[in-house]
């Protein structure tokens, strides 16, 4: 594991501990859409913080790595965006489902989402051909919907 990954593991532990401490201050029962939206936003925020850290590291190192074009999208962003859209759909449909989470359930949900983000951080979904593949620090990719004609 790299130093950045160790830092992220410590941040995940801290975030989970914070969730444990914050639980009494969150009002339950809570609408299902709020839980889905909150966890999705947490995943997207984790991705954003990691991407900014990668950009700052690259800026300091000033490596002239060439950017390459690909027909793919970050899996982590796809999962987070799907969660946000699902929450919006639940609001639009007028879902009245309310959920009560125990302290342990809340802690495990937050820790699980942060751990999922760590596990899928290097995965991208490509659609031509369809595949899920590993692309380490994929900020150097330029997303193309269609292949560039030559």
Backbone as JSON Lines, residues from 0, in Angstrom:
{"i":0,"aa":"X","n":[0.83,-1.19,0.0],"ca":[0.0,0.0,0.0],"c":[0.87,1.25,0.0]}
{"i":1,"aa":"X","n":[0.41,2.25,-0.72],"ca":[1.14,3.5,-0.77],"c":[0.83,4.33,0.48]}
{"i":2,"aa":"X","n":[1.62,5.36,0.65],"ca":[1.42,6.25,1.79],"c":[0.04,6.9,1.73]}
{"i":3,"aa":"X","n":[-0.38,7.3,0.52],"ca":[-1.7,7.93,0.35],"c":[-2.82,6.96,0.72]}
{"i":4,"aa":"X","n":[-2.65,5.68,0.39],"ca":[-3.66,4.69,0.75],"c":[-3.72,4.46,2.25]}
{"i":5,"aa":"X","n":[-2.57,4.48,2.92],"ca":[-2.56,4.37,4.39],"c":[-3.26,5.56,5.03]}
{"i":6,"aa":"X","n":[-3.0,6.74,4.47],"ca":[-3.67,7.94,4.99],"c":[-5.18,7.81,4.82]}
{"i":7,"aa":"X","n":[-5.6,7.26,3.67],"ca":[-7.03,7.09,3.43],"c":[-7.65,6.07,4.39]}
{"i":8,"aa":"X","n":[-6.92,5.01,4.69],"ca":[-7.42,4.01,5.65],"c":[-7.61,4.66,7.03]}
{"i":9,"aa":"X","n":[-6.68,5.49,7.44],"ca":[-6.8,6.2,8.72],"c":[-8.0,7.16,8.67]}
{"i":10,"aa":"X","n":[-8.19,7.83,7.52],"ca":[-9.33,8.73,7.37],"c":[-10.65,7.97,7.42]}
{"i":11,"aa":"X","n":[-10.68,6.76,6.85],"ca":[-11.89,5.94,6.91],"c":[-12.2,5.57,8.36]}
{"i":12,"aa":"X","n":[-11.18,5.17,9.1],"ca":[-11.37,4.86,10.52],"c":[-11.85,6.07,11.3]}
{"i":13,"aa":"X","n":[-11.29,7.23,10.99],"ca":[-11.72,8.47,11.67],"c":[-13.15,8.82,11.3]}
{"i":14,"aa":"X","n":[-13.49,8.66,10.03],"ca":[-14.86,8.95,9.58],"c":[-15.87,8.03,10.24]}
{"i":15,"aa":"X","n":[-15.51,6.76,10.36],"ca":[-16.4,5.8,11.01],"c":[-16.55,6.13,12.5]}
{"i":16,"aa":"X","n":[-15.45,6.52,13.14],"ca":[-15.51,6.91,14.55],"c":[-16.37,8.16,14.72]}
{"i":17,"aa":"X","n":[-16.24,9.09,13.79],"ca":[-17.06,10.3,13.82],"c":[-18.54,9.94,13.68]}
{"i":18,"aa":"X","n":[-18.85,8.97,12.8],"ca":[-20.24,8.53,12.63],"c":[-20.78,7.95,13.94]}
{"i":19,"aa":"X","n":[-19.95,7.2,14.64],"ca":[-20.35,6.61,15.92],"c":[-20.7,7.71,16.92]}
{"i":20,"aa":"X","n":[-19.87,8.75,16.95],"ca":[-20.09,9.86,17.9],"c":[-21.24,10.76,17.47]}
{"i":21,"aa":"X","n":[-21.47,10.88,16.16],"ca":[-22.51,11.78,15.65],"c":[-23.91,11.17,15.72]}
{"i":22,"aa":"X","n":[-24.01,9.86,15.85],"ca":[-25.29,9.17,15.79],"c":[-26.35,9.76,16.74]}
{"i":23,"aa":"X","n":[-26.02,10.08,18.0],"ca":[-27.08,10.61,18.88],"c":[-27.64,11.95,18.41]}
{"i":24,"aa":"X","n":[-26.92,12.66,17.55],"ca":[-27.34,13.98,17.11],"c":[-28.12,13.94,15.8]}
{"i":25,"aa":"X","n":[-28.36,12.75,15.27],"ca":[-29.11,12.58,14.03],"c":[-30.5,12.09,14.39]}
{"i":26,"aa":"X","n":[-31.51,12.73,13.81],"ca":[-32.89,12.37,14.18],"c":[-33.38,11.2,13.32]}
{"i":27,"aa":"X","n":[-33.8,10.18,14.0],"ca":[-34.4,9.01,13.36],"c":[-35.82,8.89,13.88]}
{"i":28,"aa":"X","n":[-36.76,8.34,13.15],"ca":[-36.64,7.76,11.82],"c":[-36.41,8.84,10.76]}
{"i":29,"aa":"X","n":[-35.7,8.43,9.7],"ca":[-35.31,9.33,8.63],"c":[-35.86,8.77,7.31]}
{"i":30,"aa":"X","n":[-36.32,9.63,6.41],"ca":[-36.78,9.13,5.12],"c":[-35.66,8.37,4.4]}
{"i":31,"aa":"X","n":[-36.04,7.3,3.72],"ca":[-35.07,6.47,3.01],"c":[-34.26,7.28,2.01]}
{"i":32,"aa":"X","n":[-34.91,8.23,1.32],"ca":[-34.2,9.01,0.32],"c":[-33.06,9.82,0.95]}
{"i":33,"aa":"X","n":[-33.24,10.29,2.18],"ca":[-32.18,11.05,2.85],"c":[-30.97,10.17,3.16]}
{"i":34,"aa":"X","n":[-31.22,8.94,3.54],"ca":[-30.12,8.01,3.83],"c":[-29.37,7.68,2.56]}
{"i":35,"aa":"X","n":[-30.1,7.38,1.48],"ca":[-29.47,7.07,0.19],"c":[-28.67,8.28,-0.29]}
{"i":36,"aa":"X","n":[-29.27,9.46,-0.21],"ca":[-28.58,10.68,-0.64],"c":[-27.34,10.95,0.2]}
{"i":37,"aa":"X","n":[-27.45,10.79,1.51],"ca":[-26.31,11.05,2.39],"c":[-25.14,10.11,2.13]}
{"i":38,"aa":"X","n":[-25.43,8.82,1.97],"ca":[-24.36,7.86,1.72],"c":[-23.74,8.07,0.34]}
{"i":39,"aa":"X","n":[-24.56,8.4,-0.65],"ca":[-24.04,8.68,-1.99],"c":[-23.18,9.93,-1.99]}
{"i":40,"aa":"X","n":[-23.62,10.95,-1.3],"ca":[-22.84,12.18,-1.2],"c":[-21.51,11.93,-0.48]}
{"i":41,"aa":"X","n":[-21.53,11.07,0.53],"ca":[-20.31,10.71,1.24],"c":[-19.32,10.02,0.29]}
{"i":42,"aa":"X","n":[-19.81,9.1,-0.54],"ca":[-18.95,8.42,-1.51],"c":[-18.38,9.41,-2.52]}
{"i":43,"aa":"X","n":[-19.21,10.32,-3.02],"ca":[-18.73,11.32,-3.98],"c":[-17.75,12.3,-3.33]}
{"i":44,"aa":"X","n":[-17.98,12.66,-2.08],"ca":[-17.06,13.56,-1.38],"c":[-15.7,12.89,-1.18]}
{"i":45,"aa":"X","n":[-15.71,11.61,-0.82],"ca":[-14.46,10.86,-0.66],"c":[-13.68,10.84,-1.98]}
{"i":46,"aa":"X","n":[-14.39,10.62,-3.08],"ca":[-13.77,10.6,-4.39],"c":[-13.18,11.97,-4.74]}
{"i":47,"aa":"X","n":[-13.92,13.02,-4.42],"ca":[-13.46,14.38,-4.7],"c":[-12.19,14.7,-3.91]}
{"i":48,"aa":"X","n":[-12.18,14.37,-2.63],"ca":[-10.99,14.65,-1.8],"c":[-9.79,13.88,-2.34]}
{"i":49,"aa":"X","n":[-9.98,12.62,-2.73],"ca":[-8.88,11.83,-3.28],"c":[-8.38,12.43,-4.6]}
{"i":50,"aa":"X","n":[-9.31,12.86,-5.47],"ca":[-8.91,13.44,-6.75],"c":[-8.14,14.74,-6.57]}
{"i":51,"aa":"X","n":[-8.57,15.56,-5.64],"ca":[-7.85,16.82,-5.36],"c":[-6.46,16.51,-4.82]}
{"i":52,"aa":"X","n":[-6.34,15.51,-3.95],"ca":[-5.03,15.12,-3.42],"c":[-4.11,14.63,-4.55]}
{"i":53,"aa":"X","n":[-4.65,13.85,-5.48],"ca":[-3.86,13.37,-6.61],"c":[-3.4,14.54,-7.47]}
{"i":54,"aa":"X","n":[-4.31,15.49,-7.72],"ca":[-3.95,16.66,-8.52],"c":[-2.85,17.48,-7.85]}
{"i":55,"aa":"X","n":[-2.96,17.68,-6.53],"ca":[-1.94,18.44,-5.81],"c":[-0.6,17.72,-5.83]}
{"i":56,"aa":"X","n":[-0.63,16.39,-5.67],"ca":[0.61,15.61,-5.74],"c":[1.26,15.72,-7.1]}
{"i":57,"aa":"X","n":[0.46,15.63,-8.15],"ca":[1.0,15.72,-9.52],"c":[1.53,17.11,-9.81]}
{"i":58,"aa":"X","n":[0.86,18.12,-9.29],"ca":[1.28,19.49,-9.53],"c":[2.65,19.75,-8.88]}
{"i":59,"aa":"X","n":[2.84,19.21,-7.68],"ca":[4.13,19.35,-7.0],"c":[5.23,18.59,-7.72]}
{"i":60,"aa":"X","n":[4.9,17.39,-8.21],"ca":[5.9,16.56,-8.87],"c":[6.2,17.05,-10.28]}
{"i":61,"aa":"X","n":[5.26,17.77,-10.87],"ca":[5.39,18.31,-12.22],"c":[5.85,17.26,-13.23]}
{"i":62,"aa":"X","n":[5.2,16.11,-13.18],"ca":[5.5,15.09,-14.18],"c":[4.67,15.38,-15.41]}
{"i":63,"aa":"X","n":[5.27,15.25,-16.53],"ca":[4.59,15.53,-17.79],"c":[3.96,14.28,-18.38]}
{"i":64,"aa":"X","n":[3.22,13.54,-17.56],"ca":[2.57,12.34,-18.08],"c":[1.56,12.73,-19.14]}
{"i":65,"aa":"X","n":[1.64,12.07,-20.29],"ca":[0.67,12.39,-21.35],"c":[-0.72,11.91,-20.96]}
{"i":66,"aa":"X","n":[-1.7,12.68,-21.37],"ca":[-3.09,12.28,-21.11],"c":[-3.53,11.39,-22.26]}
{"i":67,"aa":"X","n":[-4.29,10.36,-21.92],"ca":[-4.79,9.49,-22.98],"c":[-6.3,9.53,-23.02]}
{"i":68,"aa":"X","n":[-6.83,9.27,-24.2],"ca":[-8.27,9.28,-24.39],"c":[-8.81,7.87,-24.22]}
{"i":69,"aa":"X","n":[-9.98,7.78,-23.62],"ca":[-10.6,6.48,-23.41],"c":[-12.1,6.65,-23.35]}
{"i":70,"aa":"X","n":[-12.79,5.58,-23.68],"ca":[-14.24,5.56,-23.57],"c":[-14.59,4.84,-22.27]}
{"i":71,"aa":"X","n":[-14.46,5.58,-21.19],"ca":[-14.72,4.99,-19.87],"c":[-15.14,6.07,-18.89]}
{"i":72,"aa":"X","n":[-15.62,5.61,-17.73],"ca":[-16.04,6.51,-16.68],"c":[-15.7,5.87,-15.35]}
{"i":73,"aa":"X","n":[-15.38,6.67,-14.36],"ca":[-15.0,6.2,-13.04],"c":[-16.16,5.44,-12.38]}
{"i":74,"aa":"X","n":[-15.89,4.23,-11.91],"ca":[-16.92,3.41,-11.27],"c":[-17.42,4.06,-9.98]}
{"i":75,"aa":"X","n":[-16.52,4.63,-9.22],"ca":[-16.89,5.27,-7.96],"c":[-17.86,6.43,-8.2]}
{"i":76,"aa":"X","n":[-17.58,7.24,-9.21],"ca":[-18.48,8.34,-9.55],"c":[-19.81,7.82,-10.07]}
{"i":77,"aa":"X","n":[-19.76,6.74,-10.82],"ca":[-20.99,6.15,-11.36],"c":[-21.88,5.65,-10.23]}
{"i":78,"aa":"X","n":[-21.31,4.96,-9.25],"ca":[-22.08,4.44,-8.11],"c":[-22.65,5.61,-7.3]}
{"i":79,"aa":"X","n":[-21.84,6.63,-7.03],"ca":[-22.31,7.78,-6.25],"c":[-23.41,8.54,-6.97]}
{"i":80,"aa":"X","n":[-23.24,8.76,-8.26],"ca":[-24.25,9.48,-9.04],"c":[-25.54,8.68,-9.13]}
{"i":81,"aa":"X","n":[-25.42,7.37,-9.29],"ca":[-26.6,6.51,-9.32],"c":[-27.37,6.61,-8.0]}
{"i":82,"aa":"X","n":[-26.66,6.68,-6.88],"ca":[-27.31,6.85,-5.58],"c":[-28.04,8.18,-5.47]}
{"i":83,"aa":"X","n":[-27.42,9.24,-5.95],"ca":[-28.06,10.57,-5.91],"c":[-29.31,10.56,-6.78]}
{"i":84,"aa":"X","n":[-29.22,9.97,-7.97],"ca":[-30.39,9.9,-8.86],"c":[-31.49,9.02,-8.26]}
{"i":85,"aa":"X","n":[-31.11,7.95,-7.57],"ca":[-32.09,7.09,-6.91],"c":[-32.81,7.86,-5.8]}
{"i":86,"aa":"X","n":[-32.06,8.64,-5.03],"ca":[-32.68,9.47,-3.98],"c":[-33.63,10.48,-4.59]}
{"i":87,"aa":"X","n":[-33.24,11.1,-5.7],"ca":[-34.13,12.06,-6.37],"c":[-35.39,11.37,-6.88]}
{"i":88,"aa":"X","n":[-35.24,10.15,-7.39],"ca":[-36.4,9.39,-7.86],"c":[-37.33,9.07,-6.7]}
{"i":89,"aa":"X","n":[-36.77,8.69,-5.55],"ca":[-37.6,8.4,-4.37],"c":[-38.37,9.64,-3.92]}
{"i":90,"aa":"X","n":[-37.73,10.81,-3.99],"ca":[-38.42,12.06,-3.63],"c":[-39.54,12.32,-4.63]}
{"i":91,"aa":"X","n":[-39.21,12.18,-5.92],"ca":[-40.18,12.44,-6.98],"c":[-41.39,11.52,-6.86]}
{"i":92,"aa":"X","n":[-41.15,10.27,-6.5],"ca":[-42.25,9.31,-6.35],"c":[-43.0,9.48,-5.04]}
{"i":93,"aa":"X","n":[-42.51,10.34,-4.18],"ca":[-43.19,10.6,-2.91],"c":[-43.05,9.46,-1.92]}
{"i":94,"aa":"X","n":[-41.92,8.81,-1.92],"ca":[-41.7,7.69,-0.99],"c":[-41.79,8.17,0.45]}
{"i":95,"aa":"X","n":[-42.65,7.51,1.21],"ca":[-42.84,7.89,2.6],"c":[-42.14,6.92,3.55]}
{"i":96,"aa":"X","n":[-41.33,6.02,3.0],"ca":[-40.65,5.03,3.82],"c":[-39.65,5.71,4.74]}
{"i":97,"aa":"X","n":[-39.79,5.42,6.03],"ca":[-38.86,5.97,7.01],"c":[-38.08,4.82,7.62]}
{"i":98,"aa":"X","n":[-36.81,5.08,7.89],"ca":[-35.91,4.04,8.38],"c":[-35.27,4.53,9.67]}
{"i":99,"aa":"X","n":[-35.2,3.63,10.64],"ca":[-34.49,3.91,11.88],"c":[-33.24,3.05,11.91]}
{"i":100,"aa":"X","n":[-32.1,3.66,12.07],"ca":[-30.84,2.94,12.14],"c":[-30.31,2.97,13.57]}
{"i":101,"aa":"X","n":[-29.87,1.82,14.03],"ca":[-29.22,1.78,15.34],"c":[-27.83,2.39,15.19]}
{"i":102,"aa":"X","n":[-27.19,2.61,16.3],"ca":[-25.84,3.18,16.26],"c":[-24.9,2.29,15.45]}
{"i":103,"aa":"X","n":[-24.98,0.97,15.66],"ca":[-24.12,0.03,14.94],"c":[-24.43,0.04,13.45]}
{"i":104,"aa":"X","n":[-25.71,0.07,13.09],"ca":[-26.09,0.09,11.67],"c":[-25.59,1.36,10.98]}
{"i":105,"aa":"X","n":[-25.71,2.48,11.66],"ca":[-25.23,3.75,11.11],"c":[-23.71,3.71,10.95]}
{"i":106,"aa":"X","n":[-23.02,3.24,11.97],"ca":[-21.56,3.11,11.93],"c":[-21.12,2.21,10.78]}
{"i":107,"aa":"X","n":[-21.78,1.05,10.64],"ca":[-21.41,0.11,9.57],"c":[-21.75,0.65,8.18]}
{"i":108,"aa":"X","n":[-22.83,1.41,8.06],"ca":[-23.19,2.0,6.77],"c":[-22.13,3.01,6.33]}
{"i":109,"aa":"X","n":[-21.72,3.88,7.24],"ca":[-20.7,4.88,6.91],"c":[-19.36,4.21,6.63]}
{"i":110,"aa":"X","n":[-18.95,3.3,7.51],"ca":[-17.67,2.61,7.31],"c":[-17.7,1.79,6.02]}
{"i":111,"aa":"X","n":[-18.83,1.14,5.74],"ca":[-18.95,0.33,4.53],"c":[-18.87,1.15,3.26]}
{"i":112,"aa":"X","n":[-19.53,2.32,3.24],"ca":[-19.48,3.19,2.06],"c":[-18.06,3.71,1.84]}
{"i":113,"aa":"X","n":[-17.39,4.11,2.93],"ca":[-16.02,4.6,2.8],"c":[-15.07,3.48,2.35]}
{"i":114,"aa":"X","n":[-15.27,2.29,2.86],"ca":[-14.45,1.15,2.45],"c":[-14.72,0.78,1.0]}
{"i":115,"aa":"X","n":[-15.98,0.82,0.59],"ca":[-16.32,0.57,-0.81],"c":[-15.61,1.57,-1.72]}
{"i":116,"aa":"X","n":[-15.6,2.84,-1.32],"ca":[-14.9,3.85,-2.11],"c":[-13.42,3.55,-2.26]}
{"i":117,"aa":"X","n":[-12.8,3.06,-1.19],"ca":[-11.38,2.7,-1.25],"c":[-11.17,1.51,-2.18]}
{"i":118,"aa":"X","n":[-12.06,0.54,-2.13],"ca":[-11.89,-0.68,-2.93],"c":[-12.11,-0.46,-4.42]}
{"i":119,"aa":"X","n":[-13.0,0.48,-4.79],"ca":[-13.31,0.68,-6.2],"c":[-12.67,1.94,-6.79]}
{"i":120,"aa":"X","n":[-11.77,2.56,-6.06],"ca":[-11.22,3.85,-6.49],"c":[-10.46,3.8,-7.81]}
{"i":121,"aa":"X","n":[-9.87,2.69,-8.15],"ca":[-9.08,2.58,-9.37],"c":[-9.82,1.89,-10.51]}
{"i":122,"aa":"X","n":[-11.1,1.63,-10.34],"ca":[-11.86,0.92,-11.37],"c":[-12.6,1.9,-12.26]}
{"i":123,"aa":"X","n":[-12.62,1.58,-13.56],"ca":[-13.37,2.37,-14.54],"c":[-14.26,1.42,-15.33]}
{"i":124,"aa":"X","n":[-15.38,1.95,-15.81],"ca":[-16.29,1.2,-16.67],"c":[-16.05,1.7,-18.09]}
{"i":125,"aa":"X","n":[-15.67,0.8,-18.97],"ca":[-15.53,1.2,-20.38],"c":[-16.7,0.61,-21.15]}
{"i":126,"aa":"X","n":[-17.13,1.3,-22.2],"ca":[-18.3,0.85,-22.93],"c":[-17.99,0.45,-24.36]}
{"i":127,"aa":"X","n":[-16.76,0.57,-24.79],"ca":[-16.41,0.14,-26.14],"c":[-15.04,-0.49,-26.13]}
{"i":128,"aa":"X","n":[-14.9,-1.75,-25.8],"ca":[-15.9,-2.76,-25.43],"c":[-16.28,-2.62,-23.96]}
{"i":129,"aa":"X","n":[-17.44,-3.19,-23.61],"ca":[-17.91,-3.1,-22.23],"c":[-17.0,-3.91,-21.32]}
{"i":130,"aa":"X","n":[-16.49,-3.27,-20.28],"ca":[-15.62,-3.95,-19.32],"c":[-15.46,-3.07,-18.1]}
{"i":131,"aa":"X","n":[-15.09,-3.7,-17.0],"ca":[-14.66,-2.98,-15.81],"c":[-13.19,-3.3,-15.65]}
{"i":132,"aa":"X","n":[-12.36,-2.26,-15.66],"ca":[-10.92,-2.5,-15.6],"c":[-10.26,-1.55,-14.61]}
{"i":133,"aa":"X","n":[-9.05,-1.92,-14.23],"ca":[-8.29,-1.11,-13.28],"c":[-7.48,-0.07,-14.04]}
{"i":134,"aa":"X","n":[-7.58,1.17,-13.61],"ca":[-6.83,2.28,-14.2],"c":[-6.34,3.14,-13.04]}
{"i":135,"aa":"X","n":[-5.11,2.9,-12.6],"ca":[-4.54,3.56,-11.43],"c":[-4.56,5.08,-11.62]}
{"i":136,"aa":"X","n":[-5.04,5.8,-10.61],"ca":[-5.11,7.27,-10.63],"c":[-5.58,7.77,-12.0]}
{"i":137,"aa":"X","n":[-6.81,7.48,-12.35],"ca":[-7.32,7.72,-13.7],"c":[-7.68,9.17,-14.01]}
{"i":138,"aa":"X","n":[-7.07,10.1,-13.32],"ca":[-7.32,11.51,-13.62],"c":[-6.69,11.94,-14.94]}
{"i":139,"aa":"X","n":[-5.75,11.14,-15.46],"ca":[-5.1,11.52,-16.71],"c":[-5.89,11.07,-17.93]}
{"i":140,"aa":"X","n":[-7.07,10.5,-17.73],"ca":[-7.9,10.06,-18.85],"c":[-8.81,11.17,-19.33]}
{"i":141,"aa":"X","n":[-8.93,11.27,-20.64],"ca":[-9.88,12.18,-21.25],"c":[-11.05,11.32,-21.73]}
{"i":142,"aa":"X","n":[-12.22,11.56,-21.19],"ca":[-13.38,10.73,-21.52],"c":[-13.9,11.13,-22.89]}
{"i":143,"aa":"X","n":[-14.07,10.14,-23.75],"ca":[-14.66,10.32,-25.08],"c":[-15.86,9.41,-25.18]}
{"i":144,"aa":"X","n":[-17.01,9.97,-25.62],"ca":[-18.19,9.13,-25.78],"c":[-18.07,8.27,-27.03]}
{"i":145,"aa":"X","n":[-17.47,8.84,-28.06],"ca":[-17.26,8.11,-29.3],"c":[-15.77,8.15,-29.61]}
{"i":146,"aa":"X","n":[-15.25,7.12,-30.3],"ca":[-13.82,7.15,-30.62],"c":[-13.51,8.31,-31.56]}
{"i":147,"aa":"X","n":[-12.36,8.89,-31.39],"ca":[-11.94,10.01,-32.2],"c":[-11.65,9.51,-33.61]}
{"i":148,"aa":"X","n":[-12.26,10.15,-34.6],"ca":[-12.02,9.72,-35.98],"c":[-10.66,10.23,-36.43]}
{"i":149,"aa":"X","n":[-9.99,9.39,-37.2],"ca":[-8.62,9.74,-37.62],"c":[-8.6,10.29,-39.01]}
